[in-house]
Amino acid sequence: MTTRPTIALLIPAYNAARFLPRLLRSAAAQNTPFDEIILHDDGSADETADVALGFGAKVVKSAINIGCTAGKARLLSETTAEWVHFHDADDELLKDFTSNALDVITSPDPFDVLIVGTEERADYDPSHLVVEIPDAALLAHSPLVFSIQYKVNAISGVYRREFLLKSRALEVQNEERYNEDQAIQLNLVLAQARFRCVPRVLTRSYKQSASMSQSNQRACLSSHYRVMMRALASLSQEEAAWDAKAAIAKRLWAIAAGAQAMGEFKLAVEAARQAKKISTIPEAAGGRLFRTIAMVHPGFALRLRERGIRIFKPHLRQA
């Protein structure tokens, strides 16, 4: 009788008592059960640990808040499973998550990271729905370009535990900690991880109005910029031929637009200047007039556009 590989659900959590039942019920409903379910209670002031224990999860605690990335590292040290899946406490799993993951894990070709499709909803807006399905062809051709274009988040990966430890991919630079999901993904790419994917939705995330990312949007944009600049510095000639620079430039223009909206003009201008250096200006960056001006002076184009928005569409800048 062949023993299948083991897989663990690892949950970094902070003051998550009211959300945890949704996730833990979805974990209990798996067609193929997890071998371990471990939660890291990151100094919570609520009943996070008690809720997890009530569902049969193992709980490890930190006396003080050490942060999500450090919490993941603690969880990784606690599990003995061969494969691990990190999952935010306020999200959930579809019931065939583990069975689909194990189907790929037990295939003959060895790999280190499995990316699955995700569905994003919002607890505060029932109409909100964003679906992200990984592009298998792009992932096979260039994991770096894939990681730039695809929204790899905390709940879309399954990782070979041994590779995570060896690559030290969970070690995130302080200036990138507000974009840790993409920073970790970039670390994996640079460590030459072997990737596979399941091109269907297996996890569901829920946006929260008071989440860390919603509450720290300026810091998130700054961290995203740092990750994109590190990705740019890592490019090889082969990846550049696949328009990796264009993909990074598109992200940088999006960062510039977000920073502009929040009045962070230093970051907006720097992101726009870097984007202009490496690629043509994509249509998504703005209208024809904006793109024409930005080709010569991106900083002036951003300020002119912002002035126009504040005069003609002031509702877009209301708090």
SVG drawing of the C-alpha trace seen along z (x, -y; Angstrom):
<svg xmlns="http://www.w3.org/2000/svg" viewBox="-25 -73 45 75">
<polyline fill="none" stroke="black" stroke-width="0.4" points="0.0,0.0 1.4,-3.4 1.3,-6.1 0.2,-9.5 2.2,-12.7 1.1,-14.5 -0.3,-18.1 -0.9,-20.6 -3.1,-23.6 -1.2,-26.5 -3.1,-29.5 -1.4,-32.7 -4.1,-34.5 -4.5,-37.7 -7.8,-38.6 -9.6,-36.3 -12.1,-34.6 -15.2,-35.8 -13.9,-34.7 -12.2,-31.4 -15.3,-29.2 -15.9,-29.8 -12.3,-28.6 -12.2,-25.7 -15.6,-24.4 -14.4,-24.5 -11.2,-22.6 -13.3,-20.0 -15.5,-19.5 -12.6,-18.5 -13.1,-15.5 -9.6,-14.4 -8.7,-15.6 -5.6,-17.6 -3.0,-15.6 -2.4,-18.6 -4.2,-21.8 -2.1,-24.3 -2.9,-27.9 -0.4,-30.5 -2.1,-32.9 -0.1,-36.1 -0.8,-37.7 -4.5,-38.0 -6.7,-39.8 -9.8,-37.8 -10.8,-34.1 -8.8,-33.1 -7.0,-30.2 -10.1,-28.8 -12.1,-28.8 -9.3,-27.0 -9.0,-24.4 -12.7,-23.9 -12.4,-22.8 -9.6,-20.4 -6.7,-22.5 -3.3,-22.5 -2.5,-26.0 0.9,-27.7 1.0,-31.1 3.2,-34.2 3.1,-36.4 3.5,-39.5 2.5,-40.3 5.3,-39.2 3.6,-39.7 2.2,-37.4 5.5,-36.5 7.2,-35.6 4.0,-33.7 4.3,-31.6 7.9,-30.8 6.8,-29.6 4.1,-27.5 6.5,-26.0 8.8,-24.9 5.9,-23.2 4.6,-21.0 6.0,-17.7 3.9,-17.5 5.7,-17.2 3.5,-19.9 2.0,-23.0 -0.8,-25.5 -1.0,-28.8 -4.4,-30.3 -5.7,-33.6 -8.1,-33.1 -10.9,-35.1 -11.0,-33.2 -12.1,-29.7 -11.4,-26.6 -13.5,-24.8 -14.2,-21.3 -12.1,-19.7 -9.0,-21.8 -6.9,-19.0 -8.0,-16.3 -7.1,-18.5 -3.8,-19.5 -2.8,-15.9 -3.7,-14.8 -1.0,-17.1 1.4,-16.4 1.3,-12.7 2.0,-13.1 5.3,-11.7 7.0,-15.1 8.6,-16.6 7.9,-20.3 8.1,-22.6 5.1,-25.1 1.5,-24.6 -0.6,-27.6 -4.4,-27.3 -7.2,-29.6 -8.8,-31.9 -12.1,-33.8 -12.2,-37.1 -15.4,-38.3 -16.2,-41.1 -18.0,-40.7 -19.3,-44.3 -20.3,-44.0 -22.2,-40.9 -21.8,-42.0 -18.0,-42.0 -16.4,-39.1 -12.9,-38.8 -11.7,-35.4 -8.0,-34.7 -7.2,-31.6 -3.5,-30.8 -2.2,-30.6 -0.5,-27.3 1.3,-28.1 2.7,-31.4 3.8,-29.8 5.6,-27.1 7.3,-29.6 8.4,-32.1 7.5,-31.9 8.8,-35.4 6.5,-37.0 3.7,-34.9 4.4,-36.2 4.3,-39.8 1.1,-39.5 -0.9,-37.1 -2.2,-38.1 -0.5,-35.5 -1.9,-35.9 -1.5,-34.3 -4.1,-31.5 -3.2,-30.5 -0.1,-28.4 0.8,-24.9 4.5,-24.4 7.0,-21.6 8.0,-22.2 11.6,-21.1 12.0,-23.7 10.5,-26.5 13.0,-25.8 16.0,-25.4 15.2,-28.5 14.4,-30.7 11.6,-32.2 9.7,-33.4 12.5,-35.8 10.9,-39.1 12.8,-42.4 11.3,-45.0 10.5,-47.5 8.6,-44.7 6.5,-43.4 3.3,-45.1 3.5,-43.2 4.7,-40.0 2.7,-37.6 4.4,-38.9 7.7,-39.2 7.6,-35.6 6.6,-34.5 9.5,-36.4 11.8,-34.8 10.6,-31.4 11.2,-32.3 14.7,-33.5 15.4,-30.3 14.5,-28.5 11.4,-26.7 9.6,-24.4 6.0,-25.4 2.8,-23.7 -0.8,-25.0 -4.4,-23.9 -6.3,-26.2 -9.6,-26.3 -10.8,-28.0 -10.1,-26.1 -9.9,-28.9 -12.1,-31.9 -10.9,-35.1 -13.0,-37.8 -12.0,-41.5 -12.5,-43.2 -13.0,-47.0 -10.6,-47.1 -8.0,-44.7 -4.2,-45.3 -4.0,-46.1 -7.1,-48.4 -5.7,-50.3 -2.2,-50.7 -2.6,-51.4 0.3,-53.8 2.6,-51.3 1.3,-48.5 2.0,-50.6 5.5,-51.4 6.2,-47.8 4.8,-46.7 7.2,-49.2 10.1,-47.7 9.2,-44.2 8.8,-45.3 12.2,-47.0 13.8,-43.8 12.0,-41.8 13.4,-44.2 16.9,-43.9 16.7,-40.1 15.7,-39.9 17.6,-37.7 17.8,-38.2 15.4,-35.3 12.8,-36.8 13.2,-40.3 12.4,-38.7 9.0,-37.6 8.1,-41.2 8.9,-40.9 9.9,-44.6 6.5,-45.5 4.8,-43.5 6.8,-45.3 6.1,-48.6 2.4,-48.0 2.6,-47.3 4.6,-50.4 2.1,-52.6 -0.6,-51.1 1.5,-51.9 1.9,-55.5 -1.8,-55.9 -2.6,-54.6 0.1,-56.8 -1.2,-59.8 -4.7,-59.2 -3.4,-59.2 -1.2,-62.3 2.0,-60.3 3.6,-62.2 7.2,-61.3 6.4,-57.6 4.0,-58.2 6.7,-60.1 9.5,-57.6 7.3,-54.7 6.3,-56.4 9.9,-57.4 11.1,-53.8 8.2,-52.5 9.0,-54.9 12.7,-53.8 11.9,-50.2 8.9,-50.0 6.4,-51.9 3.4,-53.4 0.5,-51.0 -3.0,-52.2 -4.1,-51.1 -1.9,-53.9 -4.2,-56.7 -5.7,-58.4 -3.9,-59.4 -3.1,-63.0 -1.7,-61.7 0.4,-59.1 1.8,-61.6 2.9,-64.0 4.2,-61.2 6.5,-60.1 8.4,-63.4 7.7,-64.2 5.9,-61.6 5.9,-63.7 4.2,-66.7 1.7,-64.3 0.7,-62.9 0.3,-66.3 -1.7,-67.6 -4.0,-64.6 -4.5,-65.0 -5.3,-68.7 -7.9,-67.8 -9.5,-65.1 -9.7,-67.5 -11.4,-70.2 -13.7,-68.0 -14.2,-64.8 -13.7,-65.9 -15.9,-63.0 -13.0,-60.6 -10.8,-62.3 -13.3,-62.5 -12.4,-60.6"/>
</svg>
